Amino acid sequence: MPAKKKSVKTLRCPTCGMLVRAQDEDFPFCSDRCRKIDLGKWAMGVYKISSPVLDPEVLEDLGGLTGGHRKGSDDE
């Protein structure tokens, strides 16, 4: 039975698209320059984590985890 070849996933720098390896020092970037460009984009607000959570059940669950107050609570 022939040995199966492992599929190699091609990884690219998210800033410039250059090929990178998981063992590279600046992974997932190809260089420190691309890492800093990406950091600058985060600092300027180009990237965002997600949209606001609007589901009332999820908001209620999050309120309990973060110590937030729920509507109608009698803590006052």
C-alpha positions as CSV (number, residue, x, y, z in Angstrom):
1,M,0.0,0.0,0.0
2,P,1.5,3.4,-1.0
3,A,2.2,5.9,1.7
4,K,-0.3,8.7,1.9
5,K,1.0,12.2,1.1
6,K,0.3,14.8,3.8
7,S,-1.5,17.8,2.3
8,V,0.5,20.9,2.8
9,K,-1.6,24.0,3.4
10,T,-0.3,27.1,1.7
11,L,0.0,29.9,4.2
12,R,0.3,33.6,3.1
13,C,1.1,36.7,5.0
14,P,-2.2,38.6,5.6
15,T,-0.5,41.9,4.8
16,C,1.3,41.3,1.6
17,G,0.4,37.8,0.5
18,M,4.0,36.4,0.5
19,L,4.3,32.7,1.3
20,V,5.2,31.9,5.0
21,R,5.9,28.9,7.0
22,A,4.5,28.1,10.5
23,Q,8.1,27.9,11.8
24,D,9.0,31.4,10.7
25,E,9.8,33.9,13.5
26,D,7.2,36.4,12.5
27,F,4.4,33.9,11.7
28,P,1.7,34.5,10.5
29,F,3.4,37.5,8.9
30,C,6.4,37.3,6.6
31,S,8.3,40.1,8.4
32,D,8.3,42.5,11.3
33,R,7.4,45.2,8.8
34,C,4.1,43.4,7.8
35,R,3.4,42.7,11.5
36,K,3.7,46.4,12.3
37,I,1.5,47.4,9.3
38,D,-1.2,45.1,10.6
39,L,-0.8,46.5,14.2
40,G,-1.2,50.0,12.7
41,K,-4.5,49.0,11.0
42,W,-5.8,47.7,14.3
43,A,-4.8,51.0,16.1
44,M,-6.5,53.1,13.4
45,G,-9.7,51.1,13.7
46,V,-9.6,49.6,10.2
47,Y,-10.2,46.2,11.7
48,K,-13.1,45.4,14.1
49,I,-13.8,42.4,16.2
50,S,-17.5,42.0,15.6
51,S,-20.8,43.7,15.4
52,P,-22.7,44.4,18.6
53,V,-24.7,41.6,20.2
54,L,-28.4,42.3,19.9
55,D,-29.9,39.0,21.0
56,P,-31.6,39.7,24.4
57,E,-30.9,36.2,25.7
58,V,-27.2,36.5,24.9
59,L,-27.0,40.0,26.4
60,E,-28.6,38.6,29.6
61,D,-26.1,35.8,29.8
62,L,-23.2,38.2,29.3
63,G,-24.5,40.6,32.0
64,G,-24.3,37.8,34.5
65,L,-20.7,37.0,33.5
66,T,-19.4,40.5,33.6
67,G,-21.2,41.7,36.7
68,G,-23.4,44.0,34.7
69,H,-26.9,45.0,35.8
70,R,-30.0,43.6,34.1
71,K,-33.1,45.6,33.3
72,G,-35.5,45.6,36.1
73,S,-33.1,44.5,38.8
74,D,-33.8,45.7,42.4
75,D,-30.2,46.5,43.3
76,E,-30.8,50.2,43.7
